[in-house]
Amino acid sequence: MALGSSSTYGAGASTSAASYPSRLVDELSRRFPGHDITVLNRGVNGDEAADMLARLDTAVDRREARPGVVAGRHELRAAGQAAAAARPAAA
């Protein structure tokens, strides 16, 4: 199970098959032939780390899932934008 934001959901990927959860299935299937590999894509465009934590209990079936989480990209981008805005303008 992949929990994350737009990079997990597949925004920006050329096709849904190019999203990292889909590529993860391909790689795990290659490494573990003969096993049925499924990765549930629980990515939501625009999600921030707090949003992911808030939906963790409903997004994950803990009996079956081993969640992989990609979090913080939106927060890092926002922090970078805030830092750039705080810099004095060049003279």
MOPAC internal coordinates of N, CA, C and O (Angstrom, degrees):
PM7 1SCF
backbone

  N    0.0000 0     0.00 0     0.00 0    0    0    0
  C    1.4347 1     0.00 0     0.00 0    1    0    0
  C    1.5118 1   107.43 1     0.00 0    2    1    0
  O    1.2310 1   121.11 1   -49.82 1    3    2    1
  N    1.3102 1   115.49 1   130.18 1    3    2    1
  C    1.4629 1   121.38 1   179.13 1    5    3    2
  C    1.5198 1   108.77 1  -110.91 1    6    5    3
  O    1.2310 1   120.48 1   -60.22 1    7    6    5
  N    1.3029 1   116.68 1   119.78 1    7    6    5
  C    1.4621 1   123.12 1   179.37 1    9    7    6
  C    1.5161 1   107.13 1  -113.11 1   10    9    7
  O    1.2310 1   120.39 1   -53.04 1   11   10    9
  N    1.3135 1   116.87 1   126.96 1   11   10    9
  C    1.4558 1   119.54 1  -178.96 1   13   11   10
  C    1.5076 1   111.45 1  -177.17 1   14   13   11
  O    1.2310 1   121.48 1    20.38 1   15   14   13
  N    1.3218 1   114.77 1  -159.62 1   15   14   13
  C    1.4634 1   120.26 1  -177.75 1   17   15   14
  C    1.5221 1   109.59 1  -108.78 1   18   17   15
  O    1.2310 1   120.63 1    38.23 1   19   18   17
  N    1.3200 1   116.40 1  -141.77 1   19   18   17
  C    1.4620 1   120.32 1  -173.62 1   21   19   18
  C    1.5200 1   113.35 1   -61.74 1   22   21   19
  O    1.2310 1   119.75 1   145.97 1   23   22   21
  N    1.3359 1   118.07 1   -34.03 1   23   22   21
  C    1.4622 1   118.95 1   179.44 1   25   23   22
  C    1.5245 1   111.18 1   -66.89 1   26   25   23
  O    1.2310 1   120.15 1   149.84 1   27   26   25
  N    1.3233 1   117.31 1   -30.16 1   27   26   25
  C    1.4635 1   121.47 1   175.95 1   29   27   26
  C    1.5247 1   109.83 1   -77.18 1   30   29   27
  O    1.2310 1   120.89 1   133.39 1   31   30   29
  N    1.3236 1   115.91 1   -46.61 1   31   30   29
  C    1.4622 1   121.26 1  -178.57 1   33   31   30
  C    1.5250 1   110.84 1   -58.26 1   34   33   31
  O    1.2310 1   120.95 1   142.22 1   35   34   33
  N    1.3268 1   115.79 1   -37.78 1   35   34   33
  C    1.4583 1   119.92 1   178.58 1   37   35   34
  C    1.5099 1   114.39 1   119.31 1   38   37   35
  O    1.2310 1   119.88 1  -173.87 1   39   38   37
  N    1.3297 1   117.84 1     6.13 1   39   38   37
  C    1.4617 1   119.72 1   176.97 1   41   39   38
  C    1.5180 1   108.40 1   -60.22 1   42   41   39
  O    1.2310 1   120.74 1   -47.08 1   43   42   41
  N    1.2944 1   116.19 1   132.92 1   43   42   41
  C    1.4494 1   120.28 1  -178.49 1   45   43   42
  C    1.5218 1   113.04 1    91.24 1   46   45   43
  O    1.2310 1   119.90 1   162.26 1   47   46   45
  N    1.3079 1   117.80 1   -17.74 1   47   46   45
  C    1.4676 1   120.24 1   175.83 1   49   47   46
  C    1.5245 1   108.03 1   -75.77 1   50   49   47
  O    1.2310 1   120.72 1   -34.39 1   51   50   49
  N    1.3141 1   116.23 1   145.61 1   51   50   49
  C    1.4615 1   119.65 1  -177.42 1   53   51   50
  C    1.5241 1   111.77 1   -65.26 1   54   53   51
  O    1.2310 1   120.10 1   148.62 1   55   54   53
  N    1.3316 1   117.42 1   -31.38 1   55   54   53
  C    1.4626 1   122.94 1   176.33 1   57   55   54
  C    1.5245 1   107.81 1  -147.28 1   58   57   55
  O    1.2310 1   120.05 1   -14.03 1   59   58   57
  N    1.3326 1   117.50 1   165.97 1   59   58   57
  C    1.4694 1   119.22 1   176.90 1   61   59   58
  C    1.5248 1   110.82 1   -62.68 1   62   61   59
  O    1.2310 1   120.35 1   151.50 1   63   62   61
  N    1.3289 1   116.94 1   -28.50 1   63   62   61
  C    1.4650 1   120.45 1   178.28 1   65   63   62
  C    1.5236 1   111.92 1   -69.84 1   66   65   63
  O    1.2310 1   120.30 1   163.79 1   67   66   65
  N    1.3415 1   117.03 1   -16.21 1   67   66   65
  C    1.4626 1   120.88 1   179.64 1   69   67   66
  C    1.5202 1   112.66 1   -92.99 1   70   69   67
  O    1.2310 1   119.76 1   177.84 1   71   70   69
  N    1.3370 1   118.06 1    -2.16 1   71   70   69
  C    1.4640 1   119.68 1   177.71 1   73   71   70
  C    1.5216 1   108.95 1   -67.80 1   74   73   71
  O    1.2310 1   120.36 1   -24.02 1   75   74   73
  N    1.3306 1   116.92 1   155.98 1   75   74   73
  C    1.4595 1   116.92 1  -176.52 1   77   75   74
  C    1.5249 1   113.23 1   -65.90 1   78   77   75
  O    1.2310 1   117.82 1   146.99 1   79   78   77
  N    1.3532 1   121.75 1   -33.01 1   79   78   77
  C    1.4707 1   118.16 1   175.53 1   81   79   78
  C    1.5356 1   112.47 1   -62.11 1   82   81   79
  O    1.2310 1   120.06 1   142.42 1   83   82   81
  N    1.3239 1   117.48 1   -37.58 1   83   82   81
  C    1.4652 1   120.43 1   177.62 1   85   83   82
  C    1.5192 1   110.87 1   -67.58 1   86   85   83
  O    1.2310 1   120.74 1   139.80 1   87   86   85
  N    1.3130 1   116.20 1   -40.20 1   87   86   85
  C    1.4615 1   120.14 1   178.37 1   89   87   86
  C    1.5245 1   110.83 1   -68.27 1   90   89   87
  O    1.2310 1   120.65 1   147.55 1   91   90   89
  N    1.3411 1   116.37 1   -32.45 1   91   90   89
  C    1.4643 1   120.60 1   176.92 1   93   91   90
  C    1.5274 1   110.72 1   -63.64 1   94   93   91
  O    1.2310 1   120.56 1   137.63 1   95   94   93
  N    1.3300 1   116.54 1   -42.37 1   95   94   93
  C    1.4719 1   120.49 1   176.40 1   97   95   94
  C    1.5226 1   109.75 1   -57.85 1   98   97   95
  O    1.2310 1   120.68 1   133.51 1   99   98   97
  N    1.3358 1   116.31 1   -46.49 1   99   98   97
  C    1.4647 1   120.04 1  -179.47 1  101   99   98
  C    1.5248 1   110.84 1   -59.60 1  102  101   99
  O    1.2310 1   120.42 1   134.05 1  103  102  101
  N    1.3210 1   116.81 1   -45.95 1  103  102  101
  C    1.4605 1   120.66 1  -177.54 1  105  103  102
  C    1.5298 1   111.88 1   -67.67 1  106  105  103
  O    1.2310 1   120.00 1   135.92 1  107  106  105
  N    1.3281 1   117.60 1   -44.08 1  107  106  105
  C    1.4648 1   120.21 1   178.58 1  109  107  106
  C    1.5267 1   111.40 1   -64.72 1  110  109  107
  O    1.2310 1   120.27 1   142.01 1  111  110  109
  N    1.3238 1   117.09 1   -37.99 1  111  110  109
  C    1.4656 1   120.86 1   177.86 1  113  111  110
  C    1.5199 1   110.96 1   -64.78 1  114  113  111
  O    1.2310 1   120.93 1   142.92 1  115  114  113
  N    1.3267 1   115.83 1   -37.08 1  115  114  113
  C    1.4646 1   120.37 1   177.73 1  117  115  114
  C    1.5330 1   110.47 1   -67.16 1  118  117  115
  O    1.2310 1   120.76 1   138.77 1  119  118  117
  N    1.3299 1   116.16 1   -41.23 1  119  118  117
  C    1.4667 1   119.91 1  -177.66 1  121  119  118
  C    1.5240 1   113.82 1   -77.35 1  122  121  119
  O    1.2310 1   120.64 1   154.03 1  123  122  121
  N    1.3297 1   116.38 1   -25.97 1  123  122  121
  C    1.4649 1   120.90 1  -177.53 1  125  123  122
  C    1.5285 1   110.43 1  -126.31 1  126  125  123
  O    1.2310 1   120.37 1  -112.68 1  127  126  125
  N    1.3334 1   116.89 1    67.32 1  127  126  125
  C    1.4683 1   119.42 1  -177.94 1  129  127  126
  C    1.5313 1   110.88 1   -61.43 1  130  129  127
  O    1.2310 1   121.39 1   -35.18 1  131  130  129
  N    1.3195 1   114.95 1   144.82 1  131  130  129
  C    1.4622 1   120.29 1   179.17 1  133  131  130
  C    1.5170 1   113.57 1    88.29 1  134  133  131
  O    1.2310 1   119.92 1   175.44 1  135  134  133
  N    1.3276 1   117.76 1    -4.56 1  135  134  133
  C    1.4608 1   121.42 1   177.26 1  137  135  134
  C    1.5205 1   109.17 1  -104.84 1  138  137  135
  O    1.2310 1   120.97 1   -36.91 1  139  138  137
  N    1.3208 1   115.75 1   143.09 1  139  138  137
  C    1.4585 1   121.02 1   177.28 1  141  139  138
  C    1.5205 1   107.93 1   -83.86 1  142  141  139
  O    1.2310 1   120.41 1   -70.45 1  143  142  141
  N    1.3297 1   116.82 1   109.55 1  143  142  141
  C    1.4640 1   122.46 1  -176.90 1  145  143  142
  C    1.5229 1   109.02 1  -105.11 1  146  145  143
  O    1.2310 1   120.85 1   -52.85 1  147  146  145
  N    1.3234 1   115.98 1   127.15 1  147  146  145
  C    1.4565 1   122.06 1   175.80 1  149  147  146
  C    1.5266 1   108.57 1  -131.95 1  150  149  147
  O    1.2310 1   120.49 1   -47.67 1  151  150  149
  N    1.3130 1   116.66 1   132.33 1  151  150  149
  C    1.4592 1   121.81 1   173.65 1  153  151  150
  C    1.5201 1   106.79 1  -121.07 1  154  153  151
  O    1.2310 1   120.50 1   -64.52 1  155  154  153
  N    1.3166 1   116.65 1   115.48 1  155  154  153
  C    1.4606 1   121.14 1   176.86 1  157  155  154
  C    1.5218 1   108.53 1   -80.57 1  158  157  155
  O    1.2310 1   120.61 1   -52.03 1  159  158  157
  N    1.3108 1   116.45 1   127.97 1  159  158  157
  C    1.4594 1   120.96 1  -179.52 1  161  159  158
  C    1.5276 1   108.68 1   -92.27 1  162  161  159
  O    1.2310 1   120.78 1   -72.41 1  163  162  161
  N    1.3142 1   116.12 1   107.59 1  163  162  161
  C    1.4665 1   122.56 1   179.21 1  165  163  162
  C    1.5193 1   111.32 1  -109.42 1  166  165  163
  O    1.2310 1   120.72 1  -151.16 1  167  166  165
  N    1.3314 1   116.24 1    28.84 1  167  166  165
  C    1.4576 1   120.56 1   177.56 1  169  167  166
  C    1.5171 1   111.06 1   -75.11 1  170  169  167
  O    1.2310 1   120.70 1   -35.27 1  171  170  169
  N    1.3162 1   116.26 1   144.73 1  171  170  169
  C    1.4662 1   123.00 1   177.91 1  173  171  170
  C    1.5274 1   107.89 1  -131.92 1  174  173  171
  O    1.2310 1   120.71 1   -58.51 1  175  174  173
  N    1.3296 1   116.24 1   121.49 1  175  174  173
  C    1.4645 1   120.25 1   178.28 1  177  175  174
  C    1.5197 1   111.11 1   -53.20 1  178  177  175
  O    1.2310 1   120.55 1   -47.62 1  179  178  177
  N    1.3183 1   116.54 1   132.38 1  179  178  177
  C    1.4632 1   121.43 1   175.53 1  181  179  178
  C    1.5141 1   115.41 1    83.76 1  182  181  179
  O    1.2310 1   119.80 1   175.90 1  183  182  181
  N    1.3218 1   117.98 1    -4.10 1  183  182  181
  C    1.4647 1   120.04 1  -179.87 1  185  183  182
  C    1.5225 1   110.87 1   -61.99 1  186  185  183
  O    1.2310 1   121.09 1   -39.11 1  187  186  185
  N    1.3149 1   115.52 1   140.89 1  187  186  185
  C    1.4525 1   122.05 1   171.36 1  189  187  186
  C    1.5177 1   107.77 1  -109.58 1  190  189  187
  O    1.2310 1   120.49 1   -11.30 1  191  190  189
  N    1.3162 1   116.68 1   168.70 1  191  190  189
  C    1.4652 1   120.89 1  -174.99 1  193  191  190
  C    1.5250 1   111.63 1   -54.36 1  194  193  191
  O    1.2310 1   119.80 1   138.26 1  195  194  193
  N    1.3207 1   117.99 1   -41.74 1  195  194  193
  C    1.4726 1   120.78 1   179.89 1  197  195  194
  C    1.5291 1   111.17 1   -63.51 1  198  197  195
  O    1.2310 1   120.35 1   142.77 1  199  198  197
  N    1.3436 1   116.93 1   -37.23 1  199  198  197
  C    1.4680 1   120.90 1   177.78 1  201  199  198
  C    1.5246 1   110.82 1   -64.21 1  202  201  199
  O    1.2310 1   121.10 1   137.85 1  203  202  201
  N    1.3340 1   115.50 1   -42.15 1  203  202  201
  C    1.4652 1   119.76 1  -179.96 1  205  203  202
  C    1.5264 1   110.82 1   -63.74 1  206  205  203
  O    1.2310 1   120.53 1   136.56 1  207  206  205
  N    1.3235 1   116.60 1   -43.44 1  207  206  205
  C    1.4627 1   119.99 1   178.41 1  209  207  206
  C    1.5221 1   110.90 1   -62.34 1  210  209  207
  O    1.2310 1   120.69 1   141.41 1  211  210  209
  N    1.3347 1   116.28 1   -38.59 1  211  210  209
  C    1.4610 1   120.36 1  -178.49 1  213  211  210
  C    1.5273 1   111.98 1   -64.97 1  214  213  211
  O    1.2310 1   119.89 1   149.41 1  215  214  213
  N    1.3258 1   117.82 1   -30.59 1  215  214  213
  C    1.4641 1   120.07 1  -178.79 1  217  215  214
  C    1.5229 1   113.59 1  -103.96 1  218  217  215
  O    1.2310 1   120.32 1  -173.53 1  219  218  217
  N    1.3130 1   117.00 1     6.47 1  219  218  217
  C    1.4574 1   120.72 1  -177.22 1  221  219  218
  C    1.5208 1   112.46 1   -57.15 1  222  221  219
  O    1.2310 1   119.70 1   134.70 1  223  222  221
  N    1.3238 1   118.17 1   -45.30 1  223  222  221
  C    1.4675 1   120.52 1  -177.20 1  225  223  222
  C    1.5250 1   112.49 1   -65.53 1  226  225  223
  O    1.2310 1   120.04 1   147.42 1  227  226  225
  N    1.3253 1   117.54 1   -32.58 1  227  226  225
  C    1.4636 1   119.00 1  -179.34 1  229  227  226
  C    1.5236 1   111.91 1   -88.64 1  230  229  227
  O    1.2310 1   119.89 1   157.30 1  231  230  229
  N    1.3328 1   117.82 1   -22.70 1  231  230  229
  C    1.4657 1   120.99 1  -177.16 1  233  231  230
  C    1.5192 1   112.18 1   -84.60 1  234  233  231
  O    1.2310 1   120.45 1   157.87 1  235  234  233
  N    1.3197 1   116.75 1   -22.13 1  235  234  233
  C    1.4611 1   120.47 1  -172.15 1  237  235  234
  C    1.5172 1   110.98 1  -115.03 1  238  237  235
  O    1.2310 1   120.93 1   -55.34 1  239  238  237
  N    1.3211 1   115.83 1   124.66 1  239  238  237
  C    1.4580 1   121.05 1   169.62 1  241  239  238
  C    1.5231 1   105.32 1   -89.78 1  242  241  239
  O    1.2310 1   120.53 1   -79.61 1  243  242  241
  N    1.3081 1   116.59 1   100.39 1  243  242  241
  C    1.4640 1   121.07 1  -172.09 1  245  243  242
  C    1.5288 1   113.30 1   -65.71 1  246  245  243
  O    1.2310 1   120.06 1   164.44 1  247  246  245
  N    1.3218 1   117.49 1   -15.56 1  247  246  245
  C    1.4659 1   119.40 1   177.42 1  249  247  246
  C    1.5170 1   111.17 1   -73.09 1  250  249  247
  O    1.2310 1   120.35 1   152.53 1  251  250  249
  N    1.3175 1   116.95 1   -27.47 1  251  250  249
  C    1.4570 1   120.29 1  -174.07 1  253  251  250
  C    1.5256 1   114.05 1  -118.89 1  254  253  251
  O    1.2310 1   120.06 1   152.05 1  255  254  253
  N    1.3021 1   117.49 1   -27.95 1  255  254  253
  C    1.4632 1   120.38 1  -168.68 1  257  255  254
  C    1.5231 1   112.65 1   -92.38 1  258  257  255
  O    1.2310 1   122.05 1   -33.18 1  259  258  257
  N    1.3096 1   113.68 1   146.82 1  259  258  257
  C    1.4516 1   123.19 1   168.63 1  261  259  258
  C    1.5254 1   104.36 1  -120.02 1  262  261  259
  O    1.2310 1   120.39 1   -88.73 1  263  262  261
  N    1.3285 1   116.85 1    91.27 1  263  262  261
  C    1.4678 1   118.57 1  -170.38 1  265  263  262
  C    1.5171 1   113.59 1   -68.51 1  266  265  263
  O    1.2310 1   121.98 1   -38.93 1  267  266  265
  N    1.3116 1   113.81 1   141.07 1  267  266  265
  C    1.4504 1   122.42 1   168.74 1  269  267  266
  C    1.5205 1   105.76 1  -114.37 1  270  269  267
  O    1.2310 1   120.18 1   -49.02 1  271  270  269
  N    1.3061 1   117.27 1   130.98 1  271  270  269
  C    1.4587 1   120.68 1  -174.10 1  273  271  270
  C    1.5234 1   109.67 1  -121.71 1  274  273  271
  O    1.2310 1   120.90 1   -48.98 1  275  274  273
  N    1.3180 1   115.89 1   131.02 1  275  274  273
  C    1.4560 1   122.00 1   170.79 1  277  275  274
  C    1.5151 1   105.84 1  -115.11 1  278  277  275
  O    1.2310 1   120.76 1   -71.21 1  279  278  277
  N    1.3173 1   116.16 1   108.79 1  279  278  277
  C    1.4639 1   120.17 1  -174.71 1  281  279  278
  C    1.5190 1   110.57 1  -132.46 1  282  281  279
  O    1.2310 1   121.33 1   -24.83 1  283  282  281
  N    1.3113 1   115.05 1   155.17 1  283  282  281
  C    1.4478 1   120.72 1   170.82 1  285  283  282
  C    1.5094 1   116.35 1   101.11 1  286  285  283
  O    1.2310 1   119.64 1   173.73 1  287  286  285
  N    1.3258 1   118.29 1    -6.27 1  287  286  285
  C    1.4655 1   118.95 1  -178.02 1  289  287  286
  C    1.5175 1   112.07 1   -63.68 1  290  289  287
  O    1.2310 1   119.97 1   138.78 1  291  290  289
  N    1.3288 1   117.66 1   -41.22 1  291  290  289
  C    1.4682 1   120.28 1   179.88 1  293  291  290
  C    1.5251 1   110.45 1   -66.95 1  294  293  291
  O    1.2310 1   120.84 1   139.67 1  295  294  293
  N    1.3395 1   116.00 1   -40.33 1  295  294  293
  C    1.4479 1   119.98 1   179.74 1  297  295  294
  C    1.5277 1   110.99 1   -64.96 1  298  297  295
  O    1.2310 1   120.18 1   139.47 1  299  298  297
  N    1.3313 1   117.27 1   -40.53 1  299  298  297
  C    1.4617 1   120.22 1   178.58 1  301  299  298
  C    1.5203 1   111.08 1   -65.03 1  302  301  299
  O    1.2310 1   120.52 1   138.62 1  303  302  301
  N    1.3258 1   116.61 1   -41.38 1  303  302  301
  C    1.4667 1   119.60 1   178.84 1  305  303  302
  C    1.5201 1   110.40 1   -64.14 1  306  305  303
  O    1.2310 1   120.36 1   136.81 1  307  306  305
  N    1.3272 1   116.91 1   -43.19 1  307  306  305
  C    1.4702 1   120.22 1   179.58 1  309  307  306
  C    1.5217 1   110.86 1   -64.10 1  310  309  307
  O    1.2310 1   119.83 1   140.50 1  311  310  309
  N    1.3294 1   117.94 1   -39.50 1  311  310  309
  C    1.4609 1   120.81 1   178.86 1  313  311  310
  C    1.5181 1   110.49 1   -64.23 1  314  313  311
  O    1.2310 1   120.01 1   139.79 1  315  314  313
  N    1.3298 1   117.59 1   -40.21 1  315  314  313
  C    1.4577 1   121.33 1   177.89 1  317  315  314
  C    1.5167 1   111.91 1   -65.04 1  318  317  315
  O    1.2310 1   120.47 1   140.70 1  319  318  317
  N    1.3199 1   116.71 1   -39.30 1  319  318  317
  C    1.4618 1   120.48 1   178.88 1  321  319  318
  C    1.5234 1   110.22 1   -67.61 1  322  321  319
  O    1.2310 1   120.25 1   140.60 1  323  322  321
  N    1.3251 1   117.12 1   -39.40 1  323  322  321
  C    1.4654 1   120.82 1   178.88 1  325  323  322
  C    1.5281 1   110.53 1   -65.57 1  326  325  323
  O    1.2310 1   120.54 1   139.18 1  327  326  325
  N    1.3277 1   116.56 1   -40.82 1  327  326  325
  C    1.4567 1   120.16 1   179.34 1  329  327  326
  C    1.5249 1   110.48 1   -65.06 1  330  329  327
  O    1.2310 1   120.47 1   139.14 1  331  330  329
  N    1.3246 1   116.72 1   -40.86 1  331  330  329
  C    1.4769 1   120.38 1   178.97 1  333  331  330
  C    1.5143 1   110.50 1   -65.01 1  334  333  331
  O    1.2310 1   120.00 1   140.49 1  335  334  333
  N    1.3139 1   117.60 1   -39.51 1  335  334  333
  C    1.4589 1   121.23 1  -179.77 1  337  335  334
  C    1.5183 1   111.55 1   -68.39 1  338  337  335
  O    1.2310 1   120.18 1   151.26 1  339  338  337
  N    1.3163 1   117.27 1   -28.74 1  339  338  337
  C    1.4692 1   121.26 1  -178.35 1  341  339  338
  C    1.5192 1   112.93 1   -80.02 1  342  341  339
  O    1.2310 1   120.07 1   163.20 1  343  342  341
  N    1.3334 1   117.48 1   -16.80 1  343  342  341
  C    1.4652 1   120.51 1   179.49 1  345  343  342
  C    1.5199 1   110.12 1   -69.23 1  346  345  343
  O    1.2310 1   120.74 1   -38.79 1  347  346  345
  N    1.3371 1   116.18 1   141.21 1  347  346  345
  C    1.4817 1   118.37 1   176.82 1  349  347  346
  C    1.5314 1   110.34 1   -65.43 1  350  349  347
  O    1.2310 1   121.24 1   -33.71 1  351  350  349
  N    1.2982 1   115.23 1   146.29 1  351  350  349
  C    1.4646 1   120.62 1   178.89 1  353  351  350
  C    1.5231 1   109.89 1   -66.22 1  354  353  351
  O    1.2310 1   120.64 1   -34.59 1  355  354  353
  N    1.3276 1   116.38 1   145.41 1  355  354  353
  C    1.4641 1   120.97 1   177.89 1  357  355  354
  C    1.5110 1   109.22 1   -67.88 1  358  357  355
  O    1.2310 1   121.28 1   -39.70 1  359  358  357
  N    1.3100 1   115.17 1   140.30 1  359  358  357
  C    1.4849 1   119.90 1  -178.66 1  361  359  358
  C    1.4931 1   112.08 1   -85.66 1  362  361  359
  O    1.2310 1   120.10 1   180.00 1  363  362  361

